[in-house]
Amino acid sequence: MKLLGAGDNVSDRYLHLSMQFPGGNAVNVAVFAARMGVHAGYLGVVGNDDVGRHLLSALAAEHVDVTHVRVGSGPNATADVELRDNDRVFLRSDRTTALFDLNDEQLELMRRYDVVHSGYAGTLLARVPEIAERTKVSFDFGARFDFDQLASSLHHLHLASFSGGHLVEREAEDLVRAARDAGAEHVLVTRGEAGAFVGAGDRVYHQPADLVSPVDTLGAGDAFIAGLLVGLGTGRSMPATLAAASAHAAQVCQVYGAFGRGMPFDPASVVEPKTAPA
């Protein structure tokens, strides 16, 4: 099986740790798929600074093919993160460098992969129909989505993923069924410690979360997506696929950042100075 992550990348800057970690939805799914033993690549744009070079080095160390990564002419994309009760809260981000559109060569490259994964933080949603003409497509819509606006893209998707931590159980199941009715082949709604719902065929599966004491939940949903895609692509049964995906997501919660490999930075360089009292 061959999987390509295409789209966003970012360096997640943890202000309280003075550390930053490589990540981004497309990057994380590629890394986690590679850890599961499949051939994974990443297509995107990184900065021409130390952060961008570190991201490329981290991907290479995780055995992700970076042959088709382009180095841009500015600093790497960043997002500033705080942890509150071991859950991540994004404060601000600058993804300018990571944003790009596909050219014809990159579109044709996608034919070499069994599935291409992208997500809401990138710029490729409008290109999903073209990608789907060449290979299977997985897309993560995150938590802030307007179902009516995205519904027309669902029939192109091998896997449609949503973050549903804000949904009650019935709402999550209804979302799975609505996305399946709109044409998505498989649908995933992750709900953190409440587990996940997956729609496949006429069935909706519920997978309980593995109980762990999390250090940081960043990347757990991406790990579940990777586990589901690898299971589907290698012909595993759905129960075995979901159990493995849940275990991988729980493992990711045991390290800072999506997949570790952090580098230090100076928070004073990004934190706005406090106004002195009059």
N, C-alpha and C positions, 0 to 999 in steps of 0.2 A: 504493500500500500504506500502511496505517496500523497502527502498533504502539504499544501502551500498556505501559509498565513500571508495575507495581503492587506496593506493599509497602515493603520496607525502604529506608532511606537512612541514611547515616552520614557523619561527618567523620573521615577516617583521619588520626590525629595521629602524625607522624613525629618521635619524640623527638630523634633525633640531628640533625635538620635544623631543629628549631624551626619546622616548617611543618605545616599540616594541609590535607588535600585532600578535596573533596567526592566521595562515592562511594556504595557500596551496590549490590548486584547488580541490582535493578530499575532504579535510576538509570543505572547504567553501560550496561546493554543499550539503554535509551532513547537515551542520548547517542550511542552508537556507531551505532545505526540511523539517527539523524538525520544523522550525518556521512556515511552512505552514501546520503543523498538521499531517504529516505522520511519521511513525516509521523510524528513520534513525540511521545508525551505521557507525563507521569508523574503517577501518582495515589498520594499518600501524605501523611504528616504531618511537618512540619519544626518546629524549635524557634522560639521568639519572641526569640531572641538574635542576636548578630552572625553566629554560625556558620550559623544557619538562613537568615538573610537572604543570606549569601554563597552558600549552596547554591542558593537560588532564582535569584540573579543569574547564577551559573555555568550553570544549566540554560537560562535565557533566552538567554545568550550562545551556547549550543550549539544554539539553535533548537528546544528541546524545549518543548512546550506545558505550562505549569504552571497552567492555568486551574482545575484540579480539585485542586490541592494545598491542604491545610488547614494553617494555622499553629496549633500547639499552645500550651500554657500553661507550658512549661518549656524548659530548654536543649536544643539539638539533640542527637541521638544521636551518640556518639563511639566510636572504637576506637583503641587505642594500638598502634603498629606499630614494629617494628625490622626492619632489613634485615640478613640474614645470607647472605653470598655472593650478594648481589643478589636473594635471594628474601625474601618478606615473612613475618614471624612476628608473629601477633597476641598481644599480652600481656594485654589486658583490654578490655572493652567495656561500654557502657551504652546500650542501644537502646530504653529505656523510652518515650521520646517518639515514636519512629517506629512503635511497635506500634499497630495499629488493626484493627477489624473492618469489613467492608463493610456499608453500608446498602443499602436497596432502590434508591435513586437511583443509587448508584455501580455496582451490578450492572447496571442498565439502560444506564448510560453505556457499558459494555463492548461493547454491541452495535454501537457506532459504529466499532469497531476490527476489523481483520482477524485480529489475534492479540494476546493479553494475556500478558505474561511476568511471572512472580513467582519467588520462591525460598525456600529453607529458612530464611533468617534473618528472614523476615517471619512473618505469622500467617495466611496465606491458603490453606494446603494443604487444610484441611478444607472450604474453599469452592470447590475446583476443580470438583466436579461441577456446581455451580450456574453457575459461569463458563462451563463447557464447553457448557451449554445455550444460551448466547448467542453464543459465538465460539470460535475456536481458542485453545488454552491451551498455553503453554510453561512448564515448571517446572524449576528448577535444584535438584537435591538435594544438591549439594556433595560433600564427601568422607566425611562422617560420617553414613552412612545405614544403616538396617537394611532390606535388600531385602524381607524378608517383611512388614514393617510397611507399606511404601509400595506394594507390588505391586498392591493393590486400586485404587489411584488411576491406574495407568498407562494403562488403556484410555480414560481421558478426555483424554489428552494428544496434542497435535500434535507436540510435541517434549519428550522427557525427557532432561535433561542431568545428567552426573555428572562430578566431578573424580576422575580415576583415576591420579594421579601415584604412588600407593602400590601400584598393581596392576602385575603383570607383563603382558606382551602377551597371553598366553592368557587371563588373568583378565579383561582389558578386553574382549576379543572375546566371552567368555562372558557378561559383563554386558550387552553390546549385544544379544545374541541372547535372553537371558532377559527383558529389558525389552520387546523386540519381541514375544516370545511371550505376554507378559502384556497386550499390547494397545496399547502406545505406537506411534503412527504413524511417528515418527522418533526415533532415540536417538543421543545424542552422549556419548562418553567422552573427555575431554581428558586428556593425559598430559604436559603441559609440553613440554620439549625432545624428548620421544619421539613427539610428534605427537598425532594424534587418530584415533579410530575412530568411524564414523557408520554406523548401520543405517538403510536406507531400502528399502522393499519386501523382497525376498528377499536383498538384497545387503548386505555389510558392507564399507565403504570404509575404507582407511587413508590419512590425509593426513599426510605428513611435516611437521615444523615447519620454518618458515623459519629459517635459521641467522643469529642476530644476537648481538651482545654486549649483554645486557640491562642497563639501568640499574635497573629495578624491574619485576617480573613481575605486580604487582597489576593486576587488570582484564583480563589477557590472555584468560582463559577466557570472560569476559563479552563481549569483542570477538568471539571465535569464535562464541559463541551468536548474537550480533546478525548476524554475517555469514551464518550458516546460515539464520536466520529470514528475512532479506532475500532471500537467494537462492531459498529455497523460495517466498516470497510473490510474487516477481517472475518466476518461471518459468525461472530459469537452470538450466543443466544441473548435475548434481551435481559433476562434476569442476571446472567453473568456479566453482561456489559454494564448494567446499572450498578451492580455491587462493586465492580472494579473502579468505575467512575467516581462513586461516592468515597471509596477508600483513598483514591488519589487526591480528591478535593480536601479530605481531612488531613492528609499528609502535608499539603501545601500550607495549611493553616499553622504549621509548626515552625515556620521561618518568617523573618521579616522580608517584605517585598513579595512579589509574585513567586519568584524562584531563587531568591537570594542573590549572591554575586554583587554585593553592594560596593560602593566606593564613597569615601568621605567627601563632605563639602562644608562650606562655611555658611550657616544659616543667616549670619549678619549680612550676607551679600544679597539676600532676597527678602528678608523680613523688613517691613516698613518701619522706620524709627518711630518710637513713641513721641508724641508731642509733649514738650516740657511744660509743667504747670506754670501759669502766669504769675 
